Amino acid sequence: MNLHLPDTNVPDDLVVVGQIGQPYGVKGWLHIHPFSAQADALLGSEHWWLTVDEAHWRSTEIDDIKPHGAGVVVKLAEVETREQAQALRNTKIGVARTDFPDAGKDEYYWVDLIGLTVENTQGVRLGTVVGLLDNAAHSILQVERPLIETPAAAVVDKKAKPVKPQQELIPFVARHVLDVNLAAKKIVVDWEL
């Protein structure tokens, strides 16, 4: 499989969901390392996209796939030997967001939460979700707070380094997260700064 001959019909909604690891056996099977504890998007999709640089994607079809330990093993259509499998090591795997299985009630894909506005119960905008962390007990929202820059400070020192936005870490648990409205692109939390 030549990843340097990219496809032209790459979906706009690709999400990187895993990475190819070591070969598995001698017949072209591959170890896959999912980027999520639940590999639903990998297991539920019949079509993957592969890349080494996230600029050039190549489509591939799955011949067979199965869970294996903490990961997944897969047999791709164009990979027949251990050497071909080894050549794909560290390649990233993308799946179209539209191919993800439906999330269950009160379940969300992280990719759908990134970019949502977070406000508290008083209507105060706390910031925007820029990422999530997993601490094994639960997920944690990384909320980037808006910068508040005083004009006087900007005039006094023009050589000053730009101030980095601060992040608030909010546990993604029912006690703190009261409502997630994907359509309105908003999360309401019981949280004070």
N, CA, C and O of each residue as an XYZ file, in Angstrom:
772
protein
N       0.846     -1.170      0.000
C       0.000      0.000      0.000
C       0.888      1.227      0.000
O       1.738      1.378      0.877
N       0.705      2.085     -0.952
C       1.516      3.285     -1.065
C       0.746      4.476     -0.503
O      -0.217      4.949     -1.108
N       1.180      4.953      0.658
C       0.508      6.088      1.290
C       0.902      7.413      0.656
O       0.328      8.451      0.987
N       1.866      7.392     -0.244
C       2.284      8.627     -0.900
C       1.481      8.901     -2.165
O       1.733      9.888     -2.856
N       0.515      8.039     -2.474
C      -0.426      8.277     -3.567
C      -1.790      8.517     -2.935
O      -2.614      7.605     -2.873
N      -2.039      9.758     -2.460
C      -3.253     10.021     -1.698
C      -4.507      9.982     -2.559
O      -4.464     10.202     -3.770
N      -5.627      9.694     -1.897
C      -6.931      9.740     -2.551
C      -7.374     11.190     -2.676
O      -6.907     12.064     -1.947
N      -8.278     11.425     -3.608
C      -8.782     12.776     -3.807
C     -10.153     12.982     -3.167
O     -10.569     14.124     -2.975
N     -10.856     11.918     -2.835
C     -12.204     12.029     -2.258
C     -12.190     11.813     -0.755
O     -12.948     10.990     -0.241
N     -11.346     12.534     -0.054
C     -11.210     12.387      1.390
C     -12.388     13.097      2.067
O     -12.665     14.256      1.756
N     -13.082     12.420      2.985
C     -14.195     13.067      3.690
C     -13.720     14.269      4.505
O     -12.599     14.282      5.014
N     -14.573     15.265      4.621
C     -14.240     16.470      5.393
C     -14.280     16.231      6.897
O     -13.739     17.020      7.672
N     -14.925     15.135      7.308
C     -15.146     14.917      8.738
C     -14.287     13.800      9.321
O     -14.712     13.112     10.248
N     -13.076     13.614      8.782
C     -12.196     12.563      9.310
C     -11.751     12.869     10.733
O     -11.420     14.007     11.067
N     -11.750     11.833     11.559
C     -11.283     11.944     12.929
C     -10.213     10.879     13.124
O     -10.446      9.707     12.825
N      -9.043     11.271     13.620
C      -7.982     10.308     13.893
C      -8.377      9.528     15.146
O      -8.543     10.106     16.220
N      -8.525      8.210     14.998
C      -9.045      7.380     16.090
C      -8.063      6.319     16.572
O      -8.344      5.619     17.545
N      -6.917      6.188     15.911
C      -5.962      5.174     16.334
C      -4.697      5.215     15.510
O      -4.523      6.059     14.631
N      -3.813      4.271     15.822
C      -2.521      4.197     15.144
C      -2.126      2.738     14.980
O      -2.403      1.900     15.838
N      -1.475      2.454     13.865
C      -1.014      1.094     13.589
C       0.263      0.825     14.386
O       1.184      1.641     14.426
N       0.281     -0.345     15.014
C       1.442     -0.762     15.787
C       2.212     -1.854     15.065
O       2.338     -1.831     13.841
N       2.723     -2.804     15.822
C       3.530     -3.909     15.288
C       2.693     -4.856     14.433
O       1.476     -4.932     14.602
N       3.328     -5.567     13.527
C       2.614     -6.625     12.804
C       2.125     -7.688     13.793
O       2.694     -7.870     14.869
N       1.073     -8.369     13.405
C       0.508     -9.449     14.213
C       0.549    -10.701     13.352
O      -0.285    -10.875     12.464
N       1.501    -11.558     13.607
C       1.668    -12.763     12.802
C       2.423    -12.477     11.519
O       3.086    -11.448     11.394
N       2.316    -13.407     10.553
C       3.097    -13.296      9.313
C       2.240    -13.084      8.073
O       2.775    -12.995      6.968
N       0.917    -13.001      8.231
C       0.033    -12.911      7.074
C      -0.567    -11.519      6.866
O      -1.641    -11.384      6.279
N       0.127    -10.486      7.347
C      -0.308     -9.124      7.084
C      -1.248     -8.523      8.113
O      -1.731     -7.408      7.916
N      -1.520     -9.220      9.197
C      -2.360     -8.664     10.246
C      -1.580     -7.586     10.997
O      -0.352     -7.621     11.059
N      -2.321     -6.620     11.570
C      -1.716     -5.478     12.255
C      -2.310     -5.295     13.647
O      -3.510     -5.484     13.847
N      -1.461     -4.925     14.611
C      -1.939     -4.459     15.908
C      -2.376     -3.014     15.729
O      -1.684     -2.229     15.082
N      -3.515     -2.664     16.297
C      -4.008     -1.292     16.252
C      -4.121     -0.773     17.674
O      -4.616     -1.471     18.559
N      -3.662      0.449     17.890
C      -3.763      1.105     19.190
C      -4.838      2.188     19.098
O      -4.583      3.264     18.559
N      -6.042      1.914     19.622
C      -7.094      2.929     19.592
C      -6.737      4.098     20.504
O      -6.072      3.920     21.525
N      -7.187      5.298     20.125
C      -6.957      6.473     20.961
C      -8.074      6.658     21.980
O      -8.120      7.679     22.667
N      -8.956      5.702     22.084
C     -10.061      5.749     23.034
C     -10.141      4.398     23.732
O      -9.773      3.370     23.164
N     -10.624      4.412     24.968
C     -10.773      3.149     25.708
C     -11.794      2.247     25.040
O     -11.701      1.023     25.128
N     -12.765      2.850     24.375
C     -13.755      2.084     23.623
C     -13.463      2.277     22.147
O     -13.480      3.405     21.655
N     -13.200      1.209     21.447
C     -12.797      1.284     20.042
C     -13.994      1.142     19.100
O     -13.864      0.570     18.018
N     -15.157      1.659     19.504
C     -16.376      1.513     18.706
C     -16.222      2.047     17.285
O     -16.672      1.413     16.331
N     -15.588      3.209     17.144
C     -15.444      3.800     15.809
C     -14.570      2.919     14.915
O     -14.847      2.773     13.725
N     -13.520      2.336     15.485
C     -12.660      1.434     14.717
C     -13.389      0.139     14.364
O     -13.348     -0.320     13.222
N     -14.046     -0.433     15.348
C     -14.705     -1.718     15.142
C     -15.955     -1.602     14.284
O     -16.322     -2.548     13.586
N     -16.607     -0.455     14.331
C     -17.871     -0.306     13.619
C     -17.749      0.202     12.200
O     -18.745      0.243     11.479
N     -16.568      0.588     11.781
C     -16.395      1.154     10.445
C     -15.828      0.110      9.480
O     -14.923     -0.648      9.828
N     -16.364      0.086      8.291
C     -15.861     -0.825      7.263
C     -14.792     -0.170      6.401
O     -14.137     -0.830      5.594
N     -14.626      1.129      6.581
C     -13.704      1.880      5.738
C     -12.830      2.775      6.605
O     -13.339      3.577      7.389
N     -11.514      2.638      6.465
C     -10.568      3.462      7.196
C      -9.771      4.304      6.210
O      -9.669      3.999      5.021
N      -9.215      5.371      6.757
C      -8.299      6.228      6.009
C      -6.970      6.224      6.750
O      -6.949      6.321      7.977
N      -5.867      6.114      6.029
C      -4.533      6.033      6.632
C      -3.702      7.231      6.218
O      -3.835      7.740      5.105
N      -2.838      7.682      7.130
C      -1.953      8.797      6.834
C      -0.693      8.718      7.681
O      -0.695      8.145      8.770
N       0.362      9.293      7.175
C       1.578      9.428      7.969
C       1.799     10.882      8.364
O       2.583     11.162      9.270
N       1.113     11.816      7.691
C       1.350     13.230      7.958
C       0.078     14.057      8.174
O       0.167     15.271      8.359
N      -1.073     13.445      8.155
C      -2.388     14.063      8.306
C      -2.697     15.080      7.210
O      -3.682     15.812      7.313
N      -1.890     15.139      6.182
C      -2.182     15.998      5.035
C      -2.594     15.160      3.833
O      -3.370     15.610      2.990
N      -2.077     13.949      3.757
C      -2.362     13.063      2.625
C      -2.955     11.760      3.144
O      -2.287     10.994      3.840
N      -4.202     11.519      2.802
C      -4.913     10.342      3.283
C      -5.097      9.338      2.173
O      -5.266      9.697      1.007
N      -5.062      8.068      2.551
C      -5.257      6.961      1.604
C      -6.344      6.048      2.169
O      -6.275      5.642      3.329
N      -7.337      5.731      1.359
C      -8.414      4.868      1.841
C      -7.989      3.408      1.809
O      -7.139      3.012      1.011
N      -8.586      2.622      2.679
C      -8.332      1.194      2.718
C      -9.581      0.480      3.203
O     -10.397      1.052      3.926
N      -9.722     -0.763      2.802
C     -10.851     -1.558      3.246
C     -10.374     -2.615      4.232
O      -9.224     -3.051      4.190
N     -11.259     -3.011      5.104
C     -10.950     -3.969      6.152
C     -11.451     -5.341      5.737
O     -12.634     -5.515      5.444
N     -10.540     -6.325      5.712
C     -10.951     -7.706      5.442
C     -11.499     -8.377      6.697
O     -12.498     -9.095      6.642
N     -10.832     -8.137      7.836
C     -11.261     -8.753      9.087
C     -10.732     -7.912     10.246
O      -9.674     -7.291     10.147
N     -11.479     -7.902     11.336
C     -11.082     -7.116     12.509
C     -11.633     -7.788     13.752
O     -12.734     -8.339     13.743
N     -10.840     -7.734     14.840
C     -11.325     -8.300     16.101
C     -10.599     -7.656     17.276
O      -9.438     -7.262     17.160
N     -11.301     -7.550     18.421
C     -10.642     -7.046     19.623
C      -9.521     -7.989     20.035
O      -9.611     -9.202     19.843
N      -8.463     -7.416     20.604
C      -7.325     -8.224     21.035
C      -6.667     -7.512     22.211
O      -5.973     -6.514     22.019
N      -6.874     -8.006     23.411
C      -6.322     -7.358     24.596
C      -6.881     -5.964     24.750
O      -8.095     -5.771     24.683
N      -6.002     -4.973     24.957
C      -6.435     -3.589     25.104
C      -6.609     -2.906     23.753
O      -7.005     -1.742     23.697
N      -6.321     -3.608     22.676
C      -6.407     -3.011     21.355
C      -7.255     -3.812     20.404
O      -8.247     -4.433     20.783
N      -6.837     -3.780     19.154
C      -7.562     -4.422     18.068
C      -6.523     -5.002     17.125
O      -5.432     -4.447     16.990
N      -6.846     -6.109     16.471
C      -6.023     -6.587     15.368
C      -6.885     -6.555     14.117
O      -8.093     -6.788     14.165
N      -6.238     -6.262     12.994
C      -6.981     -6.082     11.752
C      -6.207     -6.649     10.579
O      -4.976     -6.671     10.567
N      -6.953     -7.102      9.606
C      -6.387     -7.530      8.324
C      -6.933     -6.575      7.276
O      -8.129     -6.578      6.984
N      -6.044     -5.752      6.705
C      -6.444     -4.810      5.666
C      -6.373     -5.474      4.302
O      -5.579     -6.391      4.088
N      -7.201     -5.012      3.388
C      -7.343     -5.639      2.076
C      -6.033     -5.721      1.299
O      -5.776     -6.734      0.649
N      -5.209     -4.698      1.346
C      -4.019     -4.649      0.500
C      -2.738     -5.098      1.206
O      -1.652     -4.989      0.635
N      -2.848     -5.595      2.425
C      -1.668     -5.970      3.191
C      -1.660     -7.492      3.353
O      -2.521     -8.060      4.025
N      -0.665     -8.147      2.720
C      -0.624     -9.621      2.689
C       0.545    -10.225      3.451
O       0.513    -11.408      3.790
N       1.588     -9.426      3.729
C       2.782     -9.995      4.357
C       3.167     -9.221      5.612
O       2.719     -8.095      5.825
N       3.997     -9.837      6.430
C       4.504     -9.172      7.630
C       5.307     -7.930      7.257
O       5.254     -6.925      7.965
N       6.039     -7.987      6.168
C       6.853     -6.848      5.729
C       5.962     -5.668      5.344
O       6.272     -4.525      5.678
N       4.865     -5.933      4.648
C       3.926     -4.865      4.304
C       3.300     -4.284      5.570
O       3.109     -3.073      5.675
N       2.987     -5.144      6.518
C       2.420     -4.687      7.789
C       3.430     -3.815      8.541
O       3.065     -2.775      9.090
N       4.696     -4.237      8.566
C       5.746     -3.472      9.247
C       5.916     -2.094      8.615
O       6.196     -1.126      9.321
N       5.754     -1.991      7.308
C       5.904     -0.702      6.613
C       4.821      0.300      7.020
O       4.999      1.505      6.840
N       3.708     -0.181      7.563
C       2.613      0.702      7.975
C       2.682      1.100      9.454
O       1.825      1.837      9.941
N       3.689      0.618     10.156
C       3.823      0.918     11.585
C       3.832      2.431     11.811
O       4.467      3.173     11.062
N       3.125      2.881     12.844
C       2.987      4.293     13.243
C       2.086      5.114     12.323
O       1.968      6.327     12.495
N       1.455      4.470     11.356
C       0.499      5.170     10.495
C      -0.766      5.459     11.299
O      -1.252      4.606     12.042
N      -1.287      6.662     11.142
C      -2.509      7.039     11.849
C      -3.731      6.586     11.061
O      -3.706      6.496      9.834
N      -4.802      6.305     11.801
C      -6.044      5.820     11.212
C      -7.135      6.851     11.431
O      -7.360      7.309     12.551
N      -7.812      7.212     10.344
C      -8.944      8.121     10.430
C     -10.225      7.419     10.029
O     -10.224      6.528      9.179
N     -11.307      7.827     10.645
C     -12.637      7.327     10.315
C     -13.531      8.548     10.149
O     -13.441      9.496     10.931
N     -14.388      8.532      9.142
C     -15.324      9.630      8.950
C     -16.258      9.707     10.154
O     -16.781      8.685     10.599
N     -16.466     10.892     10.675
C     -17.344     11.058     11.850
C     -18.741     10.515     11.565
O     -19.395      9.999     12.471
N     -19.203     10.621     10.337
C     -20.534     10.112      9.976
C     -20.603      8.590     10.050
O     -21.697      8.027     10.086
N     -19.454      7.912     10.075
C     -19.424      6.452     10.180
C     -19.383      5.955     11.628
O     -19.457      4.750     11.868
N     -19.267      6.871     12.593
C     -19.240      6.463     13.996
C     -20.593      5.855     14.367
O     -21.625      6.319     13.881
N     -20.610      4.837     15.211
C     -21.885      4.325     15.725
C     -22.573      5.410     16.570
O     -21.906      6.279     17.132
N     -23.879      5.355     16.655
C     -24.598      6.319     17.486
C     -24.164      6.183     18.936
O     -23.974      5.077     19.442
N     -24.011      7.320     19.591
C     -23.681      7.317     21.012
C     -24.945      6.995     21.800
O     -26.049      7.336     21.377
N     -24.782      6.348     22.929
C     -25.924      6.008     23.778
C     -26.445      7.232     24.514
O     -25.892      8.325     24.396
N     -27.503      7.037     25.266
C     -28.090      8.127     26.049
C     -27.051      8.638     27.041
O     -26.397      7.860     27.735
N     -26.915      9.940     27.094
C     -25.946     10.613     27.975
C     -24.508     10.186     27.700
O     -23.665     10.238     28.596
N     -24.220      9.764     26.472
C     -22.852      9.460     26.040
C     -22.497     10.399     24.893
O     -23.349     10.758     24.080
N     -21.228     10.788     24.840
C     -20.784     11.736     23.823
C     -19.407     11.338     23.329
O     -18.570     10.858     24.094
N     -19.186     11.540     22.052
C     -17.836     11.397     21.526
C     -17.075     12.673     21.856
O     -17.605     13.777     21.726
N     -15.831     12.510     22.282
C     -15.019     13.663     22.632
C     -14.948     14.661     21.487
O     -15.016     15.870     21.709
N     -14.811     14.166     20.274
C     -14.676     15.051     19.124
C     -15.879     15.981     18.997
O     -15.743     17.086     18.473
N     -17.053     15.557     19.464
C     -18.257     16.387     19.395
C     -18.295     17.456     20.476
O     -19.023     18.440     20.347
N     -17.521     17.275     21.542
C     -17.512     18.240     22.643
C     -16.502     19.360     22.427
O     -16.672     20.463     22.946
N     -15.459     19.080     21.669
C     -14.420     20.089     21.440
C     -15.015     21.238     20.631
O     -15.645     21.032     19.593
N     -14.797     22.455     21.133
C     -15.322     23.645     20.481
C     -16.615     24.161     21.091
O     -17.051     25.266     20.769
N     -17.240     23.370     21.974
C     -18.479     23.831     22.600
C     -18.184     24.905     23.645
O     -17.150     24.874     24.312
N     -19.109     25.854     23.774
C     -19.020     26.892     24.785
C     -19.463     26.309     26.120
O     -20.420     25.537     26.188
N     -18.753     26.691     27.183
C     -19.099     26.238     28.526
C     -19.532     27.451     29.340
O     -18.819     28.451     29.423
N     -20.713     27.340     29.939
C     -21.160     28.403     30.833
C     -21.704     27.784     32.103
O     -22.122     26.627     32.126
N     -21.689     28.592     33.175
C     -22.184     28.058     34.446
C     -23.672     28.354     34.594
O     -24.288     28.954     33.714
N     -24.238     27.925     35.719
C     -25.684     28.053     35.925
C     -26.131     29.509     36.031
O     -27.320     29.794     35.887
N     -25.211     30.432     36.277
C     -25.538     31.852     36.331
C     -25.453     32.505     34.948
O     -25.693     33.704     34.810
N     -25.111     31.709     33.923
C     -25.011     32.240     32.567
C     -23.667     32.875     32.253
O     -23.523     33.521     31.215
N     -22.677     32.708     33.126
C     -21.345     33.267     32.902
C     -20.578     32.334     31.979
O     -20.454     31.139     32.248
N     -20.058     32.897     30.875
C     -19.279     32.105     29.917
C     -17.915     31.813     30.531
O     -17.144     32.727     30.825
N     -17.627     30.513     30.723
C     -16.354     30.107     31.320
C     -15.268     29.897     30.272
O     -14.080     30.014     30.572
N     -15.673     29.587     29.041
C     -14.688     29.360     27.986
C     -15.182     28.359     26.970
O     -16.383     28.150     26.801
N     -14.214     27.736     26.290
C     -14.489     26.793     25.212
C     -13.738     25.496     25.467
O     -12.589     25.507     25.909
N     -14.399     24.377     25.185
C     -13.749     23.075     25.346
C     -12.666     22.937     24.271
O     -12.958     23.018     23.078
N     -11.420     22.729     24.697
C     -10.306     22.570     23.764
C      -9.751     21.149     23.775
O      -8.926     20.792     22.933
N     -10.201     20.347     24.725
C      -9.733     18.974     24.798
C     -10.361     18.275     25.985
O     -11.085     18.882     26.774
N     -10.074     17.003     26.097
C     -10.532     16.211     27.235
C      -9.389     15.341     27.708
O      -8.516     14.956     26.930
N      -9.405     15.038     28.981
C      -8.426     14.154     29.583
C      -9.175     12.971     30.174
O     -10.351     13.086     30.518
N      -8.507     11.849     30.292
C      -9.105     10.677     30.909
C      -8.245     10.297     32.101
O      -7.070      9.969     31.942
N      -8.825     10.340     33.299
C      -8.041      9.988     34.482
C      -8.428      8.618     35.036
O      -8.190      8.337     36.210
N      -9.012      7.779     34.215
C      -9.447      6.418     34.534
C     -10.774      6.397     35.296
O     -11.588      5.501     35.070
N     -11.010      7.350     36.181
C     -12.282      7.396     36.910
C     -13.365      8.062     36.056
O     -14.519      7.633     36.050
N     -12.970      9.120     35.335
C     -13.921      9.856     34.495
C     -13.141     10.781     33.568
O     -11.932     10.959     33.714
N     -13.845     11.355     32.630
C     -13.223     12.319     31.725
C     -13.204     13.693     32.382
O     -13.983     13.973     33.294
N     -12.302     14.541     31.904
C     -12.165     15.893     32.414
C     -12.165     16.850     31.228
O     -11.375     16.698     30.296
N     -13.064     17.844     31.270
C     -13.105     18.864     30.225
C     -11.944     19.835     30.409
O     -11.704     20.312     31.518
N     -11.231     20.126     29.338
C     -10.218     21.174     29.346
C     -10.885     22.402     28.727
O     -11.133     22.447     27.522
N     -11.166     23.380     29.558
C     -11.881     24.567     29.113
C     -10.909     25.734     29.064
O     -10.347     26.130     30.086
N     -10.716     26.280     27.872
C      -9.824     27.433     27.718
C     -10.617     28.683     28.032
O     -11.611     28.993     27.375
N     -10.160     29.397     29.050
C     -10.835     30.628     29.453
C     -10.443     31.761     28.520
O      -9.314     31.806     28.031
N     -11.378     32.684     28.269
C     -11.057     33.806     27.385
C     -10.012     34.717     28.031
O      -9.973     34.883     29.251
N      -9.174     35.298     27.183
C      -8.161     36.234     27.666
C      -8.812     37.555     28.002
O      -9.676     38.041     27.272
N      -8.398     38.124     29.102
C      -8.840     39.471     29.448
C      -7.581     40.310     29.503
O      -6.762     40.170     30.411
N      -7.438     41.183     28.519
C      -6.227     41.993     28.431
C      -6.597     43.446     28.619
O      -7.496     43.960     27.952
N      -5.909     44.102     29.519
C      -6.191     45.514     29.731
C      -5.413     46.331     28.711
O      -4.234     46.060     28.483
N      -6.044     47.324     28.093
C      -5.351     48.134     27.083
C      -4.105     48.808     27.625
O      -3.117     48.937     26.902
N      -4.122     49.240     28.873
C      -2.954     49.925     29.447
C      -1.742     49.006     29.471
O      -0.633     49.451     29.176
N      -1.924     47.747     29.812
C      -0.808     46.797     29.864
C      -0.233     46.569     28.480
O       0.977     46.396     28.338
N      -1.068     46.565     27.466
C      -0.605     46.338     26.099
C       0.235     47.512     25.610
O       1.176     47.312     24.842
N      -0.083     48.730     26.037
C       0.641     49.919     25.595
C       1.983     50.027     26.303
O       2.966     50.434     25.683
N       2.052     49.677     27.567
C       3.261     49.826     28.364
C       4.398     48.966     27.845
O       5.525     49.452     27.744
N       4.148     47.711     27.512
C       5.217     46.811     27.116
C       4.844     46.079     25.825
O       4.210     45.025     25.860
N       5.245     46.651     24.690
C       4.920     46.044     23.402
C       5.773     44.822     23.117
O       5.437     44.038     22.229
N       6.873     44.637     23.847
C       7.739     43.488     23.632
C       7.361     42.308     24.525
O       7.981     41.247     24.454
N       6.367     42.490     25.343
C       5.956     41.410     26.249
C       5.441     40.224     25.446
O       4.818     40.383     24.396
N       5.713     39.053     25.955
C       5.213     37.842     25.310
C       3.699     37.799     25.454
O       3.150     38.234     26.466
N       3.024     37.268     24.428
C       1.567     37.185     24.546
C       1.164     36.268     25.700
O       1.796     35.245     25.963
N       0.115     36.664     26.360
C      -0.382     35.883     27.484
C      -1.099     34.652     26.948
O      -1.955     34.753     26.070
N      -0.741     33.494     27.482
C      -1.403     32.261     27.060
C      -2.751     32.166     27.768
O      -2.876     32.519     28.941
N      -3.757     31.683     27.041
C      -5.047     31.487     27.704
C      -4.902     30.482     28.845
O      -4.104     29.548     28.769
N      -5.671     30.687     29.880
C      -5.647     29.766     31.004
C      -6.704     28.693     30.791
O      -7.712     28.914     30.120
N      -6.455     27.535     31.371
C      -7.407     26.434     31.251
C      -8.029     26.132     32.603
O      -7.391     26.208     33.653
N      -9.284     25.791     32.526
C     -10.021     25.309     33.694
C     -10.281     23.831     33.441
O     -10.702     23.465     32.343
N     -10.044     22.983     34.418
C     -10.305     21.552     34.297
C     -11.577     21.232     35.068
O     -11.640     21.419     36.283
N     -12.583     20.753     34.359
C     -13.888     20.474     34.961
C     -14.202     18.993     34.800
O     -14.267     18.498     33.674
N     -14.397     18.282     35.899
C     -14.740     16.855     35.795
C     -16.028     16.670     34.988
O     -17.024     17.348     35.236
N     -16.002     15.757     34.031
C     -17.170     15.491     33.199
C     -18.030     14.433     33.889
O     -18.109     13.282     33.459
N     -18.668     14.865     34.971
C     -19.532     14.000     35.776
C     -20.842     14.733     36.012
O     -20.900     15.960     35.929
N     -21.893     13.977     36.305
C     -23.240     14.546     36.447
C     -23.314     15.638     37.515
O     -24.113     16.566     37.385
N     -22.509     15.547     38.552
C     -22.545     16.566     39.604
C     -22.180     17.946     39.063
O     -22.730     18.950     39.514
N     -21.262     18.006     38.104
C     -20.796     19.288     37.571
C     -21.366     19.610     36.189
O     -21.634     20.775     35.895
N     -21.554     18.609     35.344
C     -22.060     18.842     33.990
C     -23.571     18.613     34.008
O     -24.040     17.479     34.109
N     -24.320     19.709     33.909
C     -25.774     19.631     34.042
C     -26.475     19.413     32.712
O     -27.519     18.763     32.661
N     -25.908     19.956     31.624
C     -26.564     19.819     30.323
C     -25.526     19.916     29.211
O     -24.647     20.778     29.234
N     -25.643     19.023     28.248
C     -24.832     19.081     27.034
C     -25.809     19.203     25.876
O     -26.610     18.303     25.624
N     -25.733     20.323     25.179
C     -26.626     20.561     24.051
C     -25.762     20.705     22.801
O     -25.240     21.782     22.513
N     -25.620     19.599     22.062
C     -24.764     19.612     20.873
C     -25.318     20.551     19.807
O     -24.550     21.221     19.117
N     -26.643     20.607     19.665
C     -27.252     21.469     18.648
C     -26.966     22.942     18.939
O     -26.691     23.715     18.020
N     -27.029     23.330     20.210
C     -26.767     24.718     20.596
C     -25.280     24.985     20.816
O     -24.876     26.123     21.055
N     -24.462     23.921     20.735
C     -23.009     24.004     20.941
C     -22.667     24.594     22.308
O     -21.823     25.481     22.433
N     -23.358     24.066     23.338
C     -23.192     24.628     24.675
C     -23.255     23.537     25.736
O     -24.016     22.576     25.625
N     -22.430     23.713     26.772
C     -22.439     22.856     27.948
C     -22.693     23.760     29.153
O     -22.026     24.781     29.327
N     -23.670     23.372     29.989
C     -23.956     24.106     31.213
C     -23.385     23.308     32.373
O     -23.633     22.109     32.501
N     -22.615     23.991     33.219
C     -21.947     23.324     34.339
C     -22.256     24.021     35.653
O     -22.545     25.217     35.686
N     -22.190     23.267     36.718
C     -22.264     23.810     38.068
C     -20.824     24.003     38.509
O     -20.230     23.111     39.116
N     -20.258     25.179     38.202
C     -18.826     25.409     38.416
C     -18.580     26.905     38.544
O     -19.167     27.703     37.813
N     -17.730     27.274     39.454
C     -17.352     28.664     39.642
C     -15.861     28.813     39.379
O     -15.077     27.899     39.636
N     -15.484     29.966     38.869
C     -14.051     30.239     38.631
C     -13.399     30.713     39.906
O     -12.201     30.995     39.919
